[in-house]
């Protein structure tokens, strides 16, 4: 047998729940799981925009006729909708093997004292409160089976905050602390808790959302740098989930090769005007 094992066999029949799957890292993660599992998997794909999820489902089913895909509109910032959604999943999708908490956003680079309260609430509701509610709901189910993977999308910003990131950095620091506690609480179980903390990642919408549609400001974030791409992070997510069950890749800090350190991109202003 190959020293890398049979990846498709390890994923066979698994049910994988991905939030924020309509674009960027979540979208690519769904495609990479489908490829790695040779289509012999089940995917629960959620995001606010169901039409994008349905287009992805159509593509996946065409490529992998045996794949099972459930798409649903789920805005994780709407906390009260999360537990009912999980509890009402069709039986075929009810046993979740892998949860990928990918949904998240950054809004603006305003200095503290000028940050819009609505932006504060939206970032915390999406990045922290929704993530916690979904994780608590799924972990409760995983404990009953004593198995499963929780994969958290953190950020370098959760370790090393930068000017203009007062709220986003705080949300990622909160995610990091929550994840550490969860891992310690589950250390004697077969539930794996994994956090991936990327540096600067260029995806099709993240910075555009941050700057509320200002394409020129969004493009400046990546000027004179070689950022990571969504594919890089999706590949790591699938890699961590396909290790042997006795192996936990607990925490992975990842950044581009052209960075002087893991925190290079956050030492100066991200918004190059």
Secondary structure, 3 states (H helix, E strand, C coil): CCCCCCHHHHHCCCEEEECCCCCHHHHHHHHHHHHHCCCCCEEEEEECCHHHHHHHHHHHHHHCCCCEEEEEECCCCCHHHHHHHHHCCCHHHCCCCEEEECCCCCCCCCCCCCCCHHHHHHHHHHHHHHHHHHHHHHHHHHHHHCCEEEEEECCHHHCCCCCCCHHHHHHHHHHHHHHHHHHHHCCCCCEEEEEEEECCEECCCHHHHHCCCCHHHHHHCCCCCCCEEHHHHHHHHHHHHCCCCCCCCCEEEECCCCCCCCCHHHCCCCCCC
